Amino acid sequence: MPQKPPLKKEELPYIRDLETGFLEEGYFLLYRLNLVKSRQDKPYLRLILSDKSGLMPAVFFGSQREIEHTYKKLRKGQVVKIQGIIEEFAQTLQIKLYKIEPASPPHGELSRFFKRTPHDRRKLHRRMRDLLNSLERESLKNLCLSFLNNREFLRLFLEAPASRVVHHAYVGGLLEHTLHVMELCDSYSRIFPWAERDLLISGAFLHDIGKVDEYEYLFQAIEHTSKGKLKGHTLLGYERLQAMLQHYPLEEPLRLKVEHILLAHQGRRIWGAVEEPRFLEAYLVHAADATDASQFIYSEPRREKRQDREWSDYISYLGRDIYLG
């Protein structure tokens, strides 16, 4: 019997478009996979599927042999082809799977699974280098550029998200967010000329470098690494900074100020800061960081707004929904 041809590219559904009913064919990223047991002590699979539009829970039932065989051939982060029925369970949609198997990206299109910065990363990178090259203190300039001149760090930095969920949580998000913070700090230096520009821009560049180690994100869903969970990006960034300072030392007290900006950039200890800002430039880097993160949280629902929506869903990070009109 001849195989049925795959659906056309424009016919393949995204998670945001799924509604109750039969799903004949879908391609998604396997975000999470767990082998669990029911109340009747029967094994089944509980999964979360994803694409660049969102997440969707799913379940797969069958005989013990079928469940174990399917579990062994699947792995987190791979593309899967599925068939099933979309139903409402506990007031949310989930997919009851009939079939699930590893697959190649349909039409060779990986971009449907990974949300990316809408900006050209080459232009972002070039603008970032221009700002760093404009620094007057050679020691600060050499220190910061040494990160971008490190091929392994740059590879991670260009791909990394700025967070797992809250803001700029996509490929290139860290690059985009860091540049925004640098540009805000550049503006602050013109508005507040008593704030040292070199310290602002270098601190803005360095503040989140630990995020390249905090998350797993290359060709898979964004998750915390073990190091990220145990240490957090501030300490991981401080460790990267210390290692680079061995080769590109700074004079005192400049070194202390740069270290402090990184350690204090989250603003409050209850928000994850090791120390709270103790001088103007440290506070302004924190303010720029918070401003860019917050503007993203407010603007993202407006960018993704559907025509029939006047208000966003409840946003736990803000503690409110927001007006989209």
Number of C-alpha atoms within 10 A of each C-alpha: 3 4 5 6 6 11 14 9 10 6 10 15 16 18 18 13 8 15 14 12 12 14 18 13 16 18 26 27 27 24 22 16 18 13 13 11 12 9 6 6 8 13 20 21 20 17 21 19 24 25 24 19 14 12 18 19 17 21 17 21 16 15 11 12 10 13 17 15 11 18 17 8 9 16 15 17 20 18 26 21 18 20 18 21 17 19 16 14 10 6 7 9 16 24 26 21 19 15 15 17 15 18 14 13 18 18 10 8 11 16 11 18 22 21 19 19 19 11 11 11 18 10 10 18 17 11 14 22 16 11 18 21 16 13 18 11 11 13 14 25 20 18 20 23 16 16 19 17 11 10 11 10 15 17 12 19 25 20 21 29 31 27 20 18 11 14 20 25 18 23 24 24 25 26 26 24 24 23 22 21 27 25 20 21 31 18 15 21 20 12 10 11 10 11 18 16 21 22 22 28 31 23 28 32 27 23 30 25 28 23 24 24 22 30 24 19 22 14 15 16 24 22 16 18 15 13 14 20 12 12 14 19 23 24 20 21 24 20 14 16 22 14 11 15 13 9 11 16 15 17 9 8 8 14 13 11 17 22 18 22 30 29 23 23 30 26 24 14 11 9 10 16 18 18 16 21 22 13 12 14 27 27 19 24 31 26 18 22 24 16 14 19 19 15 11 16 17 18 13 13 18 18 9 10 15 11 8 6 12 13 14 19 12 11 14 9 9 11 8 11 14 18 13 16 10
